[in-house]
């Protein structure tokens, strides 16, 4: 078995009870279920953090960029009589 580290966390009583029930139902330890939940959360969300960092770096380096105000105006125009065309990216 690979090395592991201990993590202590606080849960609301209702969440702890749900974890207890799931642990009993699946015959898995609460630690196993918590580690699996954290593993899934990280794999689901890590790509988004990387994508944001890359986009900020591109924008800071003068790469293609669409201003927030242009995107907001475009989205606000959806389903109106004066719907705007998709904003074009520009070099900064």
C-alpha positions as CSV (number, residue, x, y, z in Angstrom):
1,X,0.0,0.0,0.0
2,X,1.3,3.5,-0.8
3,X,2.0,6.0,1.9
4,X,-0.8,8.2,3.0
5,X,-1.2,11.3,5.1
6,X,-3.8,12.2,7.7
7,X,-6.2,15.0,7.2
8,X,-8.7,16.3,9.8
9,X,-11.8,18.2,8.7
10,X,-15.0,19.4,10.2
11,X,-18.4,18.4,8.7
12,X,-21.9,19.6,9.4
13,X,-23.8,17.0,11.5
14,X,-26.1,16.2,8.6
15,X,-23.2,15.7,6.2
16,X,-21.4,13.4,8.7
17,X,-24.6,11.4,9.1
18,X,-24.9,11.0,5.3
19,X,-21.3,9.9,5.2
20,X,-21.9,7.4,8.0
21,X,-24.9,6.0,6.2
22,X,-23.0,5.7,2.9
23,X,-20.1,4.0,4.7
24,X,-22.4,1.4,6.2
25,X,-24.3,0.8,2.9
26,X,-21.2,0.4,0.8
27,X,-19.1,-1.3,3.5
28,X,-16.4,1.2,2.8
29,X,-14.6,3.2,5.4
30,X,-15.5,6.9,5.8
31,X,-11.8,7.7,5.1
32,X,-12.0,5.8,1.8
33,X,-15.2,7.6,0.8
34,X,-13.8,11.0,1.8
35,X,-10.6,10.4,-0.1
36,X,-12.5,9.3,-3.2
37,X,-14.7,12.4,-3.0
38,X,-11.7,14.6,-2.8
39,X,-10.0,12.8,-5.6
40,X,-13.0,13.2,-7.8
41,X,-13.4,16.9,-6.9
42,X,-9.8,17.6,-7.8
43,X,-9.9,15.8,-11.1
44,X,-13.1,17.5,-12.0
45,X,-11.9,21.0,-11.1
46,X,-8.2,21.1,-11.6
47,X,-8.5,21.6,-15.4
48,X,-10.5,24.7,-14.8
49,X,-7.8,26.3,-12.6
50,X,-5.2,25.5,-15.3
51,X,-7.4,26.9,-18.0
52,X,-7.9,30.2,-16.1
53,X,-4.2,30.5,-15.4
54,X,-3.4,29.9,-19.1
55,X,-6.0,32.4,-20.2
56,X,-4.7,35.1,-17.8
57,X,-1.1,34.5,-19.0
58,X,-2.2,34.8,-22.6
59,X,-4.0,38.0,-21.9
60,X,-1.1,39.4,-19.9
61,X,1.3,38.5,-22.8
62,X,-0.8,40.3,-25.4
63,X,-2.4,37.2,-26.8
64,X,-5.9,37.0,-28.2
65,X,-8.4,38.5,-25.7
66,X,-12.0,39.5,-25.6
67,X,-12.9,42.2,-23.1
68,X,-15.4,41.3,-20.4
69,X,-17.5,44.3,-21.3
70,X,-17.8,43.1,-24.9
71,X,-18.8,39.6,-23.9
72,X,-21.3,40.9,-21.3
73,X,-22.9,43.2,-23.9
74,X,-23.1,40.3,-26.4
75,X,-24.7,38.0,-23.9
76,X,-27.2,40.7,-22.8
77,X,-28.2,41.1,-26.4
78,X,-29.2,37.5,-26.9
79,X,-32.9,37.0,-27.7
80,X,-33.5,40.7,-28.4
81,X,-34.3,42.4,-31.6
82,X,-30.8,43.9,-31.6
83,X,-28.7,40.8,-31.0
84,X,-25.0,41.6,-31.4
85,X,-22.5,39.5,-33.3
86,X,-20.0,37.5,-31.3
87,X,-17.2,39.7,-30.3
88,X,-13.9,39.2,-32.0
89,X,-10.7,38.7,-30.1
90,X,-8.0,41.3,-30.2
91,X,-4.3,41.4,-29.4
92,X,-3.6,43.4,-26.3
